[in-house]
């Protein structure tokens, strides 16, 4: 089981190495998160005409919450410091009132 999980993590990390930034758009929300992969500092911006705040939660691969920031101002770029965490793949959840986005982050 450990070998399969390790292979899956390596495969995900390998397949995402050429991604430099993630940008996703819907009718009301534009999400920008960069750089990815990162050395630990990421920039997050949620642009929206209707949303005023958002929250960000970062989880490790086993689902443990490692970082949380709430009531961040939408339409302003926010720097998130993840420098104290080991290299690897992390799941990032960006939460607005009407929408939740999930993004994988690679720290290297």
N, C-alpha and C positions, 0 to 999 in steps of 0.2 A: 504494500500500500504506500509506503514512504517513497519507494522508487517511482511509482506512478505519479504521485503528487509532485515530486521533484521534477520529473519530466514535463508535467503540465506547466509548472511555474517557469521552467527554462524555455519551453515552447512559447508561452505567452510573452515573456520578456524578449525573446528573439524576434518574434513577429512584430513587436511594437517598437523596435529600436530605431526605425526611421521616422517615427512620428515626432514632430517638433512642437506642435501645438494642437489643441483640440478646440474646435469651434462648432457649436451646435445652435440651430435656429428653429424656433417654432413661430406661431402667429404672434405671440406677445413677448417671448423671452429669448434673448441672445446670450449665450454662455461662452466665455473665453477663459481658457485655463492654459497657461504656458509657463516656462518651457516644460516639455515632457518628452523624453526623460529629463530629470532635474537633479541638481546636487543637493536639494533639500528646500530651496526657496521656490515657491510657485506663486504666480500672480493669477488672481481670479477676478473676473468681472461679470456681473449679471446686469444686462441692459434690458430695461422694460419700461413701457409707458404706464403699466398698471401696477407693477410690484414696487414697493418702497424698500423692503428689507429682504434678506435671505440668510440662511444658515448653511454652514459647511461642517460635515462630519467625515473624518477619515478613519478607515478600518484597516487592520492588517488582513492577511489572507485567511486567517482562521476566524475572522469576524469580531475580533476585539477592537473596541473603539479606542483610538490612540490620540485623537485630536478633535476638538469641537470649538466652533466659534458661532455665536448666534447674534441676531439682530444687526447684521452687517448692512451698510447702506448700499442699496442697488444703485447702479449707474456710476459707481466709484470703484476704481481698481483697488483690490486688497491683496497685500503680500502675506502669504501663509508660510510660517517657518516650520519645516519638518526636518531640520538638520540633525536633530538628536536621535533619529531613528535609523535602524540598519538599512543597508541597500536591499531593494526588493520591490515587489509589486504591491500596491495598496489600492483599496477601493475608496473612492471619494464620492460622497453624496452631497449634492447641492439642493437645498430645500427652499422653495418659495411657497406661498400660500396655495397656489393652484397646481403646482408642478414639482416633481422630484426628478433630478437628473443623476445618473450614476456614470462615473468616469474612472478608468484605471490610471493610476499614476505610477511611474517607475522612478525610484530613487537609486542613483548609481554614484 
